[in-house]
Amino acid sequence: MEIVTSWEKQGANKALEQVALNSLREGLPVEIVVKVTDLTIERVQELKAELKAENNK
């Protein structure tokens, strides 16, 4: 039985968020990013908004 620690889960989640960010930068639709990363649609939309704000600086 494998035990996954909370910091391992956090690291995996950060990696998925990075994949989502890269995918959004490449123009993939939110729905596809959700399917690929298994992140919630709300989180992917938040990441997209962060990218938009970043680009407006």
Secondary structure as GFF3:
##gff-version 3
##sequence-region A 1 57
A	DSSP	alpha_helix	6	25	.	.	.	ID=ss1
A	DSSP	alpha_helix	30	37	.	.	.	ID=ss2
A	DSSP	alpha_helix	41	55	.	.	.	ID=ss3
###
